[in-house]
């Protein structure tokens, strides 16, 4: 068989992977993650229900949007999804960390804190495409309930709502300012940072009629970029020469460092305490309790989510591979965005993924 991407249009991480595969011109088909697909394909291969999953043409199963992108980037010839130069790759990995593990907060808030009738019905349509509308809504509610229940894990609450909206609107303003200068994150074609940010905006916001209209009103340039990323295929376009990182990205990265970095540093402290009594190979808990956090000037509580450190380790590994002038240039940029402490943070244990779960290496 060829490549098969299992996911949904509504999923942030399916959207990230799908856009990257399409741009890379990977020959793949899509399978909607219906209950039957979860039962018959995903759970037997992965061990639990999760999307996206890529089934390769030689029988491999790849789970997690970053792993899917890395897999096809290594295997499929042509322009790379990952920038091939050190500074642009560092920024791409930081933006992936931000989009995957921080912009998921406004994605969850906007989807579930307002009128969620559209997404509930969408869940039902995916699960039972041939059922009546009434049955789809009923099924959609059943699927939606545990997702709604997860909002406090991400820090979405009445206490943080205004801060989440302030953070997201600030991000949209910063990104719009960048898009006045360049059509994509790092130049004239999309790369990893584009696909990660696309995932956070396309499935949760752009496709929802009411949220999409809000996005068009607040950030029309971002909507145009979403449509470019969705529709573009790899050609002759290039990233900026000489490993240039546009200064217009700095404000986004400063926003990341001011709010996400303290959460990641505190998560590393919690992992250090938990890991003291754990052997090598121990499966890492998804949550290590709760802690305070600040978003958009509002203080709240959220779960201490360990998977974010897996994304952070990708940043660390790349940064520590840099030597000489490359490291010096990276240090200057990190100092300018307030990111030196985060990138120089020593994680208490080496992380790995085995059998599609996070473990102590």
Secondary structure as GFF3:
##gff-version 3
##sequence-region A 1 361
A	DSSP	beta_strand	3	7	.	.	.	ID=ss1
A	DSSP	alpha_helix	12	23	.	.	.	ID=ss2
A	DSSP	beta_strand	28	32	.	.	.	ID=ss3
A	DSSP	alpha_helix	35	37	.	.	.	ID=ss4
A	DSSP	pi_helix	38	42	.	.	.	ID=ss5
A	DSSP	alpha_helix	43	46	.	.	.	ID=ss6
A	DSSP	beta_strand	53	55	.	.	.	ID=ss7
A	DSSP	beta_strand	61	63	.	.	.	ID=ss8
A	DSSP	alpha_helix	65	75	.	.	.	ID=ss9
A	DSSP	alpha_helix	86	101	.	.	.	ID=ss10
A	DSSP	alpha_helix	103	112	.	.	.	ID=ss11
A	DSSP	alpha_helix	117	127	.	.	.	ID=ss12
A	DSSP	alpha_helix	133	149	.	.	.	ID=ss13
A	DSSP	alpha_helix	151	154	.	.	.	ID=ss14
A	DSSP	alpha_helix	161	179	.	.	.	ID=ss15
A	DSSP	alpha_helix	192	201	.	.	.	ID=ss16
A	DSSP	pi_helix	202	206	.	.	.	ID=ss17
A	DSSP	alpha_helix	209	218	.	.	.	ID=ss18
A	DSSP	alpha_helix	220	231	.	.	.	ID=ss19
A	DSSP	three_ten_helix	241	243	.	.	.	ID=ss20
A	DSSP	three_ten_helix	247	249	.	.	.	ID=ss21
A	DSSP	alpha_helix	250	275	.	.	.	ID=ss22
A	DSSP	beta_strand	287	295	.	.	.	ID=ss23
A	DSSP	beta_strand	298	305	.	.	.	ID=ss24
A	DSSP	alpha_helix	307	320	.	.	.	ID=ss25
A	DSSP	alpha_helix	324	337	.	.	.	ID=ss26
A	DSSP	alpha_helix	340	343	.	.	.	ID=ss27
A	DSSP	beta_strand	351	354	.	.	.	ID=ss28
A	DSSP	beta_strand	357	360	.	.	.	ID=ss29
###
